[in-house]
Amino acid sequence: VATFLVLTYPKTSEHWASAACKLVIGLRILLPACQGLVLIKQYPLAVGAYESALEALSEKELDYRKQSLYWAGKVSLLGTKDLDKAEKHLNALAGLDFGYKDLGALLDKLAEVRKN
């Protein structure tokens, strides 16, 4: 589609070259790659990749931000067992959308693990 648009409407090449467009295209590739790292149990790499995505995201890309916070928190809690990182990411997500997926259950699990 992008090639067709650039060839048909040359001014669109400026759009496809913009940093924002590259970021969105990169995230559409990066986030599924993070999921692949989780599937092969490379949890520290997955958390690092999600954190990199969070650093690159602006406040305007709310859906990507929530997805990255959710998975960074969940993998930190259940995969790497890094409770501080899990708390940081899950609390940030709770500030954006407390009803996101099973966030409440993850926060309960975090509190339970901290208690024990």
Buried (B, 14 or more C-beta within 10 A) or exposed (E): EEEEBBEEEEEBEEEEEEEEEEBEEEBEEBBEEBBEBBEEEBBEBBBBBBBBBBEBBEEEBEEBBBBBBBBBBBBBBBBBEBEEBBBBBBBBBBEBBEEBBEBEEBBEBBEEEEEE
